Amino acid sequence: MISKHLRKKMSSSRKHHLKSLMLSIAKGILEQEVKDREVERQRYMGETCPALSIPSGTQALQELCREFHHKIDVTDEERYDMEMKVNKSAKEIEDLNIKVIDLKGKFKKPTLRKVRMSADAMLQALLGSKHKVSLDLRANLKQVKKEVKEEDKELRDVGDWRKNVEDKAGMDGRKKMFEAEA
Protein backbone atom coordinates (compact mmCIF):
# COMPACT_ATOMS: atom_id res chain seq x y z
CA MET A 1 0.00 0.00 0.00
CA ILE A 2 2.88 2.35 0.76
CA SER A 3 4.50 1.56 -2.56
CA LYS A 4 1.38 2.73 -4.41
CA HIS A 5 1.68 6.15 -2.77
CA LEU A 6 5.36 6.39 -3.68
CA ARG A 7 4.63 5.63 -7.33
CA LYS A 8 2.89 8.82 -8.26
CA LYS A 9 2.29 9.41 -11.93
CA MET A 10 4.38 12.10 -13.57
CA SER A 11 2.49 14.75 -15.50
CA SER A 12 3.05 14.97 -19.25
CA SER A 13 4.47 18.50 -18.98
CA ARG A 14 7.02 17.29 -16.40
CA LYS A 15 7.98 14.36 -18.69
CA HIS A 16 8.36 16.72 -21.63
CA HIS A 17 10.50 19.11 -19.57
CA LEU A 18 12.83 16.28 -18.38
CA LYS A 19 13.11 14.90 -21.91
CA SER A 20 14.07 18.30 -23.31
CA LEU A 21 16.68 18.74 -20.52
CA MET A 22 18.24 15.35 -21.34
CA LEU A 23 18.33 16.19 -25.05
CA SER A 24 19.97 19.57 -24.43
CA ILE A 25 22.64 17.96 -22.18
CA ALA A 26 23.31 15.27 -24.84
CA LYS A 27 23.57 17.96 -27.53
CA GLY A 28 26.15 19.85 -25.44
CA ILE A 29 28.19 16.65 -24.93
CA LEU A 30 28.14 15.88 -28.68
CA GLU A 31 29.25 19.42 -29.57
CA GLN A 32 32.11 19.16 -27.06
CA GLU A 33 33.21 15.81 -28.59
CA VAL A 34 33.25 17.36 -32.08
CA LYS A 35 35.41 20.25 -30.81
CA ASP A 36 37.79 17.83 -29.04
CA ARG A 37 38.16 15.75 -32.22
CA GLU A 38 38.97 18.86 -34.27
CA VAL A 39 41.58 20.00 -31.71
CA GLU A 40 43.15 16.50 -31.71
CA ARG A 41 43.24 16.50 -35.53
CA GLN A 42 44.94 19.91 -35.63
CA ARG A 43 47.51 18.77 -33.04
CA TYR A 44 48.28 15.56 -34.98
CA MET A 45 48.62 17.43 -38.28
CA GLY A 46 50.97 19.93 -36.62
CA GLU A 47 53.19 17.12 -35.30
CA THR A 48 53.36 14.97 -38.42
CA CYS A 49 53.12 17.56 -41.21
CA PRO A 50 55.25 20.66 -40.68
CA ALA A 51 54.11 23.92 -42.23
CA LEU A 52 54.90 24.14 -45.93
CA SER A 53 57.03 27.05 -47.03
CA ILE A 54 56.88 27.32 -50.81
CA PRO A 55 60.06 28.88 -52.21
CA SER A 56 59.74 31.53 -54.89
CA GLY A 57 62.70 30.44 -57.08
CA THR A 58 62.55 27.58 -59.57
CA GLN A 59 65.80 26.07 -58.28
CA ALA A 60 64.45 25.93 -54.72
CA LEU A 61 61.11 24.57 -55.99
CA GLN A 62 62.88 21.78 -57.91
CA GLU A 63 64.91 20.91 -54.81
CA LEU A 64 61.68 20.72 -52.78
CA CYS A 65 60.14 18.40 -55.41
CA ARG A 66 63.23 16.14 -55.31
CA GLU A 67 62.99 16.00 -51.53
CA PHE A 68 59.30 15.06 -51.72
CA HIS A 69 60.00 12.37 -54.34
CA HIS A 70 62.75 10.95 -52.15
CA LYS A 71 60.38 10.85 -49.15
CA ILE A 72 57.70 9.16 -51.28
CA ASP A 73 60.21 6.53 -52.43
CA VAL A 74 61.30 5.84 -48.85
CA THR A 75 57.72 5.46 -47.63
CA ASP A 76 56.85 3.19 -50.59
CA GLU A 77 59.84 0.96 -49.77
CA GLU A 78 58.81 0.83 -46.12
CA ARG A 79 55.22 0.02 -47.09
CA TYR A 80 56.40 -2.75 -49.43
CA ASP A 81 58.71 -4.19 -46.75
CA MET A 82 55.90 -4.14 -44.18
CA GLU A 83 53.51 -5.77 -46.66
CA MET A 84 56.01 -8.55 -47.35
CA LYS A 85 56.54 -9.13 -43.62
CA VAL A 86 52.79 -9.32 -43.06
CA ASN A 87 52.34 -11.77 -45.96
CA LYS A 88 55.23 -13.92 -44.71
CA SER A 89 53.81 -14.00 -41.17
CA ALA A 90 50.33 -14.83 -42.49
CA LYS A 91 51.80 -17.74 -44.48
CA GLU A 92 53.71 -18.99 -41.41
CA ILE A 93 50.57 -18.75 -39.29
CA GLU A 94 48.61 -20.71 -41.89
CA ASP A 95 51.32 -23.42 -42.02
CA LEU A 96 51.40 -23.66 -38.23
CA ASN A 97 47.61 -23.93 -38.09
CA ILE A 98 47.73 -26.80 -40.57
CA LYS A 99 50.41 -28.53 -38.46
CA VAL A 100 48.32 -28.08 -35.32
CA ILE A 101 45.28 -29.53 -37.05
CA ASP A 102 47.40 -32.46 -38.26
CA LEU A 103 48.66 -33.12 -34.75
CA LYS A 104 45.23 -32.95 -33.19
CA GLY A 105 43.71 -35.13 -35.88
CA LYS A 106 40.91 -32.70 -36.50
CA PHE A 107 40.46 -33.63 -40.13
CA LYS A 108 36.94 -34.74 -40.85
CA LYS A 109 37.06 -38.38 -41.81
CA PRO A 110 34.99 -39.19 -44.88
CA THR A 111 32.28 -41.79 -44.56
CA LEU A 112 33.48 -45.01 -46.06
CA ARG A 113 31.20 -47.01 -48.30
CA LYS A 114 31.14 -50.79 -48.38
CA VAL A 115 32.65 -52.11 -51.57
CA ARG A 116 32.32 -55.72 -52.61
CA MET A 117 35.75 -56.88 -53.55
CA SER A 118 37.10 -60.30 -54.32
CA ALA A 119 40.24 -61.53 -52.63
CA ASP A 120 42.16 -61.19 -55.90
CA ALA A 121 41.05 -57.58 -56.33
CA MET A 122 41.96 -56.83 -52.71
CA LEU A 123 45.46 -58.26 -53.12
CA GLN A 124 45.89 -56.39 -56.38
CA ALA A 125 44.87 -53.13 -54.67
CA LEU A 126 47.29 -53.75 -51.80
CA LEU A 127 50.26 -55.01 -53.79
CA GLY A 128 49.75 -52.94 -56.91
CA SER A 129 49.10 -53.92 -60.50
CA LYS A 130 52.62 -55.34 -61.00
CA HIS A 131 52.06 -58.42 -58.83
CA LYS A 132 49.65 -60.96 -60.29
CA VAL A 133 48.50 -63.17 -57.43
CA SER A 134 45.46 -65.36 -57.70
CA LEU A 135 44.14 -66.58 -54.42
CA ASP A 136 41.73 -69.48 -54.38
CA LEU A 137 40.34 -69.51 -50.88
CA ARG A 138 38.27 -72.64 -51.50
CA ALA A 139 41.42 -74.72 -51.98
CA ASN A 140 42.23 -74.38 -48.27
CA LEU A 141 38.82 -75.61 -47.12
CA LYS A 142 38.48 -79.03 -45.51
CA GLN A 143 36.59 -81.68 -47.50
CA VAL A 144 33.65 -83.16 -45.58
CA LYS A 145 31.48 -86.05 -46.77
CA LYS A 146 27.80 -85.73 -46.04
CA GLU A 147 26.27 -88.70 -44.22
CA VAL A 148 22.59 -89.30 -44.74
CA LYS A 149 20.79 -90.49 -41.61
CA GLU A 150 17.92 -92.95 -41.82
CA GLU A 151 15.58 -90.61 -39.92
CA ASP A 152 16.13 -87.93 -42.50
CA LYS A 153 15.37 -90.47 -45.22
CA GLU A 154 12.04 -91.38 -43.61
CA LEU A 155 11.09 -87.74 -43.32
CA ARG A 156 11.78 -87.24 -47.00
CA ASP A 157 9.76 -90.34 -47.91
CA VAL A 158 6.63 -89.06 -46.14
CA GLY A 159 5.53 -87.72 -49.48
CA ASP A 160 3.08 -85.09 -50.40
CA TRP A 161 1.28 -83.62 -47.41
CA ARG A 162 -1.81 -82.85 -49.49
CA LYS A 163 -2.33 -86.59 -50.08
CA ASN A 164 -2.31 -87.26 -46.32
CA VAL A 165 -4.83 -84.49 -45.71
CA GLU A 166 -7.20 -85.82 -48.37
CA ASP A 167 -7.01 -89.34 -46.91
CA LYS A 168 -7.97 -88.08 -43.45
CA ALA A 169 -10.74 -85.81 -44.70
CA GLY A 170 -14.36 -86.74 -44.05
CA MET A 171 -15.83 -89.52 -41.89
CA ASP A 172 -14.10 -92.29 -43.82
CA GLY A 173 -10.70 -90.91 -42.97
CA ARG A 174 -11.54 -90.61 -39.28
CA LYS A 175 -12.89 -94.14 -39.24
CA LYS A 176 -9.67 -95.49 -40.84
CA MET A 177 -7.56 -93.64 -38.28
CA PHE A 178 -9.64 -95.02 -35.41
CA GLU A 179 -9.42 -98.59 -36.72
CA ALA A 180 -5.69 -98.28 -37.34
CA GLU A 181 -5.02 -97.26 -33.74
CA ALA A 182 -7.14 -100.04 -32.25
C-alpha positions in Angstrom: 0.0 0.0 0.0 2.9 2.4 0.8 4.5 1.6 -2.6 1.4 2.7 -4.4 1.7 6.1 -2.8 5.4 6.4 -3.7 4.6 5.6 -7.3 2.9 8.8 -8.3 2.3 9.4 -11.9 4.4 12.1 -13.6 2.5 14.8 -15.5 3.1 15.0 -19.2 4.5 18.5 -19.0 7.0 17.3 -16.4 8.0 14.4 -18.7 8.4 16.7 -21.6 10.5 19.1 -19.6 12.8 16.3 -18.4 13.1 14.9 -21.9 14.1 18.3 -23.3 16.7 18.7 -20.5 18.2 15.3 -21.3 18.3 16.2 -25.0 20.0 19.6 -24.4 22.6 18.0 -22.2 23.3 15.3 -24.8 23.6 18.0 -27.5 26.2 19.8 -25.4 28.2 16.7 -24.9 28.1 15.9 -28.7 29.3 19.4 -29.6 32.1 19.2 -27.1 33.2 15.8 -28.6 33.3 17.4 -32.1 35.4 20.2 -30.8 37.8 17.8 -29.0 38.2 15.8 -32.2 39.0 18.9 -34.3 41.6 20.0 -31.7 43.1 16.5 -31.7 43.2 16.5 -35.5 44.9 19.9 -35.6 47.5 18.8 -33.0 48.3 15.6 -35.0 48.6 17.4 -38.3 51.0 19.9 -36.6 53.2 17.1 -35.3 53.4 15.0 -38.4 53.1 17.6 -41.2 55.3 20.7 -40.7 54.1 23.9 -42.2 54.9 24.1 -45.9 57.0 27.0 -47.0 56.9 27.3 -50.8 60.1 28.9 -52.2 59.7 31.5 -54.9 62.7 30.4 -57.1 62.6 27.6 -59.6 65.8 26.1 -58.3 64.5 25.9 -54.7 61.1 24.6 -56.0 62.9 21.8 -57.9 64.9 20.9 -54.8 61.7 20.7 -52.8 60.1 18.4 -55.4 63.2 16.1 -55.3 63.0 16.0 -51.5 59.3 15.1 -51.7 60.0 12.4 -54.3 62.8 11.0 -52.1 60.4 10.9 -49.1 57.7 9.2 -51.3 60.2 6.5 -52.4 61.3 5.8 -48.8 57.7 5.5 -47.6 56.8 3.2 -50.6 59.8 1.0 -49.8 58.8 0.8 -46.1 55.2 0.0 -47.1 56.4 -2.8 -49.4 58.7 -4.2 -46.7 55.9 -4.1 -44.2 53.5 -5.8 -46.7 56.0 -8.6 -47.4 56.5 -9.1 -43.6 52.8 -9.3 -43.1 52.3 -11.8 -46.0 55.2 -13.9 -44.7 53.8 -14.0 -41.2 50.3 -14.8 -42.5 51.8 -17.7 -44.5 53.7 -19.0 -41.4 50.6 -18.7 -39.3 48.6 -20.7 -41.9 51.3 -23.4 -42.0 51.4 -23.7 -38.2 47.6 -23.9 -38.1 47.7 -26.8 -40.6 50.4 -28.5 -38.5 48.3 -28.1 -35.3 45.3 -29.5 -37.1 47.4 -32.5 -38.3 48.7 -33.1 -34.8 45.2 -33.0 -33.2 43.7 -35.1 -35.9 40.9 -32.7 -36.5 40.5 -33.6 -40.1 36.9 -34.7 -40.9 37.1 -38.4 -41.8 35.0 -39.2 -44.9 32.3 -41.8 -44.6 33.5 -45.0 -46.1 31.2 -47.0 -48.3 31.1 -50.8 -48.4 32.7 -52.1 -51.6 32.3 -55.7 -52.6 35.7 -56.9 -53.5 37.1 -60.3 -54.3 40.2 -61.5 -52.6 42.2 -61.2 -55.9 41.0 -57.6 -56.3 42.0 -56.8 -52.7 45.5 -58.3 -53.1 45.9 -56.4 -56.4 44.9 -53.1 -54.7 47.3 -53.7 -51.8 50.3 -55.0 -53.8 49.8 -52.9 -56.9 49.1 -53.9 -60.5 52.6 -55.3 -61.0 52.1 -58.4 -58.8 49.6 -61.0 -60.3 48.5 -63.2 -57.4 45.5 -65.4 -57.7 44.1 -66.6 -54.4 41.7 -69.5 -54.4 40.3 -69.5 -50.9 38.3 -72.6 -51.5 41.4 -74.7 -52.0 42.2 -74.4 -48.3 38.8 -75.6 -47.1 38.5 -79.0 -45.5 36.6 -81.7 -47.5 33.7 -83.2 -45.6 31.5 -86.1 -46.8 27.8 -85.7 -46.0 26.3 -88.7 -44.2 22.6 -89.3 -44.7 20.8 -90.5 -41.6 17.9 -92.9 -41.8 15.6 -90.6 -39.9 16.1 -87.9 -42.5 15.4 -90.5 -45.2 12.0 -91.4 -43.6 11.1 -87.7 -43.3 11.8 -87.2 -47.0 9.8 -90.3 -47.9 6.6 -89.1 -46.1 5.5 -87.7 -49.5 3.1 -85.1 -50.4 1.3 -83.6 -47.4 -1.8 -82.9 -49.5 -2.3 -86.6 -50.1 -2.3 -87.3 -46.3 -4.8 -84.5 -45.7 -7.2 -85.8 -48.4 -7.0 -89.3 -46.9 -8.0 -88.1 -43.4 -10.7 -85.8 -44.7 -14.4 -86.7 -44.0 -15.8 -89.5 -41.9 -14.1 -92.3 -43.8 -10.7 -90.9 -43.0 -11.5 -90.6 -39.3 -12.9 -94.1 -39.2 -9.7 -95.5 -40.8 -7.6 -93.6 -38.3 -9.6 -95.0 -35.4 -9.4 -98.6 -36.7 -5.7 -98.3 -37.3 -5.0 -97.3 -33.7 -7.1 -100.0 -32.2 
